[in-house]
Amino acid sequence: MRPGHFVAGDQYNHYSLLRTIEDSLNLLPLTNNDRFAQPMNEFWQEELV
């Protein structure tokens, strides 16, 4: 998660959360609702390797 205060630029719903979990675990979508949902990627920082 990002440290400190953060305001999301997009709107999300429970399908967005499901899509985020599916993406992180490399799972296929359960329904078209989560297949086309916006994943909540902006809440996490990209790790520098």
C-alpha positions in Angstrom: 0.0 0.0 0.0 1.1 3.6 -0.5 2.2 5.3 2.7 0.4 8.4 4.0 -2.8 10.1 2.6 -3.9 9.1 -0.8 -7.0 10.0 -2.9 -8.0 7.6 -5.6 -8.5 9.1 -9.1 -11.0 6.4 -10.2 -14.2 5.0 -8.8 -14.3 1.4 -7.7 -16.8 -1.2 -6.5 -16.7 -4.7 -5.1 -16.0 -6.1 -8.6 -12.9 -4.0 -8.7 -11.7 -5.6 -5.5 -12.4 -9.0 -6.9 -10.6 -8.2 -10.1 -7.6 -6.9 -8.2 -7.4 -10.1 -6.2 -7.8 -12.3 -9.3 -5.0 -10.4 -11.1 -2.6 -10.6 -8.1 -3.1 -14.4 -7.9 -3.1 -14.9 -11.7 -6.7 -16.3 -11.6 -9.2 -16.1 -14.4 -12.3 -13.9 -14.0 -15.4 -15.5 -12.4 -17.9 -13.4 -14.4 -18.0 -10.6 -17.0 -18.7 -8.2 -14.1 -15.2 -8.6 -12.7 -13.7 -9.3 -16.2 -14.4 -5.7 -17.2 -14.0 -4.1 -13.8 -11.2 -1.6 -13.2 -8.5 -3.2 -11.0 -7.4 -1.1 -8.0 -3.8 -0.9 -9.0 -3.3 2.7 -8.1 -3.3 1.9 -4.4 -0.1 -0.1 -4.6 3.4 1.2 -5.4 5.5 -0.4 -8.1 8.4 -2.2 -6.5 11.8 -1.3 -7.7 14.1 -4.3 -8.2 
